Amino acid sequence: MSLTPSPTIVIVPGLRDHVPDHWQTILANKIENCRSVPPLEKDRLACDAQVAALDGLLSDISGEVVLVAHSAGVLTTVHWAQRHRRPIRGALLATPPDFATPLPEGYPTPETLRENGWTSTPRTPLPFPSIVAASRNDPLAAFGCVTDLARAWGSRLVDVGPVGHLNPAAGYGEWPPAEEFVRELGRVSHHRTV
């Protein structure tokens, strides 16, 4: 039996998630082997720029990776997966938004999202295992829409209950299930079949 190094955890924030009290930031501070896609200084709303930032970070990492994406970070991840081929151990995809319908006031309009390349959302199976954490009362996506996305991506759907958009505005802060999902996705089998 050989020891396999732990995968690198890569945090893929949404468009607003670089804040200290967000569960992704708290999780990143707990994990030793963790990197985060940095916030963009320009073209912040551009899907292509977000995908390039993720790809740039991944190109600097050797070994296995588990992606931990939230909100628009989920869509960054699925757009990235359509364009690039790099082995990924697994991905936690928490509360993906529905960019096909108008978002609440204060969020980008459908026109802005379309102009910045976010629509349409890829619906092809992901080339790695994934867990979609779906909220029952997310103001950015109906549960049925997220269920359909999980099915299209070949992801395991986990109903995490009424957690809003799973962000500080919804009271999250720390979100302990994220650690469990990351551990599950990062497990490496040490048994080989001959």
C-alpha positions as CSV (number, residue, x, y, z in Angstrom):
1,M,0.0,0.0,0.0
2,S,1.4,3.4,-0.9
3,L,0.3,6.6,0.7
4,T,-1.4,9.1,-1.6
5,P,-1.0,12.8,-0.9
6,S,-4.2,14.6,0.0
7,P,-5.8,16.5,-2.9
8,T,-5.4,20.3,-3.1
9,I,-8.7,22.0,-2.2
10,V,-9.5,24.8,-4.7
11,I,-12.1,27.4,-3.6
12,V,-14.1,28.8,-6.6
13,P,-16.0,31.8,-5.2
14,G,-19.0,33.4,-6.7
15,L,-19.0,37.0,-7.9
16,R,-19.4,38.3,-4.3
17,D,-17.8,35.7,-2.1
18,H,-14.4,37.1,-1.2
19,V,-15.5,38.1,2.3
20,P,-14.1,36.9,5.6
21,D,-17.4,35.6,7.1
22,H,-18.3,33.5,4.0
23,W,-18.2,29.7,4.6
24,Q,-15.7,29.2,1.8
25,T,-13.3,31.6,3.4
26,I,-13.8,30.0,6.8
27,L,-13.2,26.5,5.2
28,A,-10.1,27.7,3.4
29,N,-8.6,28.9,6.7
30,K,-9.2,25.5,8.2
31,I,-7.5,23.4,5.4
32,E,-3.8,23.3,5.1
33,N,-3.6,22.4,1.4
34,C,-6.1,24.9,0.1
35,R,-5.9,27.6,-2.6
36,S,-8.6,30.1,-3.7
37,V,-9.3,31.6,-7.1
38,P,-8.3,35.3,-6.5
39,P,-10.8,38.1,-7.1
40,L,-10.5,39.7,-10.5
41,E,-9.4,43.3,-10.7
42,K,-11.0,43.8,-14.1
43,D,-13.6,42.0,-16.2
44,R,-15.0,40.8,-12.9
45,L,-18.4,39.9,-14.4
46,A,-16.9,38.2,-17.5
47,C,-17.4,34.4,-17.6
48,D,-14.3,34.0,-19.8
49,A,-12.2,35.9,-17.3
50,Q,-13.5,33.8,-14.3
51,V,-12.8,30.6,-16.3
52,A,-9.3,31.8,-17.2
53,A,-8.6,32.7,-13.5
54,L,-9.7,29.1,-12.4
55,D,-7.6,27.5,-15.2
56,G,-4.6,29.6,-14.3
57,L,-4.7,28.6,-10.7
58,L,-5.2,24.9,-11.6
59,S,-2.2,25.0,-14.0
60,D,0.0,25.8,-11.0
61,I,-1.1,22.7,-9.0
62,S,0.3,19.3,-9.5
63,G,-1.6,16.3,-8.1
64,E,-5.2,15.8,-7.4
65,V,-7.7,18.6,-6.8
66,V,-11.1,18.9,-5.2
67,L,-13.1,22.0,-6.3
68,V,-15.3,23.8,-3.8
69,A,-17.6,26.2,-5.8
70,H,-20.4,28.4,-4.6
71,S,-23.0,30.4,-6.6
72,A,-21.5,31.8,-9.9
73,G,-18.4,29.8,-9.0
74,V,-20.4,26.7,-9.8
75,L,-21.1,28.1,-13.2
76,T,-17.4,29.0,-13.6
77,T,-16.6,25.4,-12.8
78,V,-19.0,23.9,-15.3
79,H,-17.9,26.3,-18.1
80,W,-14.3,25.5,-17.2
81,A,-15.1,21.7,-17.5
82,Q,-16.4,22.2,-21.0
83,R,-13.3,23.9,-22.2
84,H,-10.4,22.2,-20.4
85,R,-9.2,18.7,-19.6
86,R,-7.4,18.4,-16.4
87,P,-8.0,15.6,-13.9
88,I,-10.2,16.7,-11.0
89,R,-10.9,14.4,-8.1
90,G,-14.3,15.8,-7.4
91,A,-16.3,19.0,-6.9
92,L,-18.7,20.4,-4.3
93,L,-21.1,22.6,-6.3
94,A,-23.1,24.7,-3.7
95,T,-26.3,26.6,-4.6
96,P,-25.8,27.3,-8.3
97,P,-27.8,30.3,-9.5
98,D,-30.3,30.3,-12.3
99,F,-29.0,32.9,-14.7
100,A,-31.8,32.2,-17.2
101,T,-34.3,34.0,-14.9
102,P,-34.2,37.5,-13.5
103,L,-32.3,37.7,-10.2
104,P,-33.3,39.8,-7.2
105,E,-32.6,43.5,-7.1
106,G,-28.9,44.3,-6.6
107,Y,-27.7,41.3,-8.8
108,P,-26.7,41.6,-12.5
109,T,-29.6,41.7,-15.0
110,P,-30.2,38.9,-17.5
111,E,-28.9,41.2,-20.2
112,T,-25.7,41.9,-18.3
113,L,-25.1,38.2,-17.7
114,R,-25.8,37.3,-21.3
115,E,-23.4,40.1,-22.5
116,N,-20.7,38.7,-20.2
117,G,-21.0,35.1,-21.5
118,W,-22.8,33.4,-18.6
119,T,-25.8,32.1,-20.6
120,S,-26.6,29.5,-21.5
121,T,-25.6,27.3,-18.6
122,P,-23.8,24.1,-19.8
123,R,-25.9,21.0,-19.3
124,T,-23.4,18.3,-20.3
125,P,-22.2,15.6,-17.8
126,L,-19.1,16.7,-15.8
127,P,-16.0,14.6,-16.3
128,F,-15.5,14.2,-12.5
129,P,-17.6,13.2,-9.5
130,S,-19.6,16.0,-8.1
131,I,-22.1,16.9,-5.3
132,V,-24.7,19.6,-5.9
133,A,-25.9,21.2,-2.6
134,A,-29.4,22.6,-3.3
135,S,-31.3,25.0,-1.1
136,R,-35.1,24.7,-0.8
137,N,-35.5,28.5,-0.6
138,D,-32.6,30.0,-2.6
139,P,-33.7,33.4,-4.0
140,L,-31.3,32.9,-6.9
141,A,-32.6,29.5,-8.2
142,A,-35.6,27.4,-7.7
143,F,-35.0,23.9,-6.2
144,G,-36.4,22.3,-9.3
145,C,-34.0,24.1,-11.6
146,V,-31.0,23.1,-9.4
147,T,-32.3,19.5,-9.5
148,D,-32.4,19.6,-13.3
149,L,-28.9,21.0,-13.4
150,A,-27.6,18.3,-11.1
151,R,-29.2,15.6,-13.2
152,A,-27.7,17.1,-16.4
153,W,-24.2,17.3,-14.9
154,G,-24.4,13.7,-13.5
155,S,-24.0,15.1,-10.0
156,R,-25.3,13.7,-6.7
157,L,-28.0,16.1,-5.5
158,V,-28.1,16.8,-1.8
159,D,-31.1,18.7,-0.4
160,V,-29.5,21.0,2.3
161,G,-32.9,22.4,3.3
162,P,-34.0,26.0,3.6
163,V,-30.5,27.7,3.7
164,G,-31.3,30.6,1.4
165,H,-28.3,31.2,-0.9
166,L,-25.9,29.7,1.6
167,N,-24.1,33.0,2.1
168,P,-23.6,35.4,5.0
169,A,-26.9,37.2,4.1
170,A,-28.6,33.9,4.8
171,G,-26.7,33.3,8.1
172,Y,-23.8,31.2,6.7
173,G,-20.9,31.9,8.1
174,E,-19.6,28.5,9.0
175,W,-21.2,25.6,7.2
176,P,-19.9,22.3,8.7
177,P,-21.4,20.0,6.0
178,A,-18.9,21.5,3.5
179,E,-16.1,19.8,5.4
180,E,-17.9,16.5,5.2
181,F,-18.5,16.8,1.5
182,V,-14.9,17.8,0.9
183,R,-13.7,14.8,2.9
184,E,-16.0,12.5,0.9
185,L,-14.8,13.9,-2.5
186,G,-11.2,13.7,-1.5
187,R,-11.1,10.1,-0.4
188,V,-8.7,8.1,-2.4
189,S,-9.1,4.3,-2.5
190,H,-5.9,2.5,-1.6
191,H,-7.2,-0.8,-2.8
192,R,-6.4,-1.9,-6.4
193,T,-8.1,-4.7,-8.3
194,V,-5.8,-6.9,-10.2
